[in-house]
């Protein structure tokens, strides 16, 4: 493989992070408070999320979060591809 397509890797990173974000939203909305806190505390290697846990999040904020995480993922993927392509020259 000579080069990585910057836009395609950006899309892959953005879509992956957006799917993970949606998964977090589903866990928060379906699990009990204690189960969600246990899950995310375990996932984050012991960081206690009790003080930041907020199950009642407005739909607009959720949608904006998905868009923002997609953009951050796209930028991350595009940056990685660009650095990789530049380093191959």
N, C-alpha and C positions, 0 to 999 in steps of 0.2 A: 504494500500500500504506500503510494507516494505522498499523497496529501489527504487531509480530512476535510470534507465539505463543512464549512463553518456554519452555515445556516441549518443544515440537517442535524449536526451534533447539538447546536443550540436548541433546536426543536425537541430533540430526544431528552436533553436534560430538563428543559422546561416542562414538558409533558410528564416526565417521571416525577418531578417534584410536585406538580399540581395533583397528580394521582395520590401521592403520599399525603398531601394536605387534605384531600377529600377523605382519605381513610381515617385521618385523625378526627375530622369532623364527625364521621360516622361513629367512631368509638366513643367520643364525648357525648353524642346525642343518644346512643343506645345503652351505654353502660351506666351502672349506678355511680354515684359520686366516688364512693370508696374503691370500686373496681377500676374506674378510670384513673384515679390518683395512683393506685397500686401499679397499674399498667405503665403509665408514663414515668413514674419514679423508677421502675425497673428498667425501662428503655433508656433513660437518661443517666444510668450508672449512679443512682443514689441521690441525684439532685431532687430536693423536695419541692414539688410543684403545688403543694397545698395552698400557699398564699396567692398563687396566680391562676388557680383553676377557676374558670368562668364558663359554666355550661349554657347560660342564656346569652348567646351572641346574636345580634341582629343579622338578618339575611344579607343586608347590604354590606356589612363588614366581612361576612364570610365570602361573598362574591369578590370583594376587593382584595381579600387575602389570597384567593386563588389566582387572580390576575397578577398581583404583586409577586407571588412566589414563582409563577410561570416566567415572568420577566427576569427575575433574579437567576432562575435556572437557565434561561436562554442566554443571558449575558455570561454566565459561568461556562456553559458549553462552548459558546462562540470564542471566549477568551482562551480556553484550553486548546481548541482547534487551531486558533491563530498562532498561539505560542508554539504548538507542535509543528505547524507548517513552516513557520519562520525558522525554527531550529533545524529543519531538514535542508534548508538552503545552504 
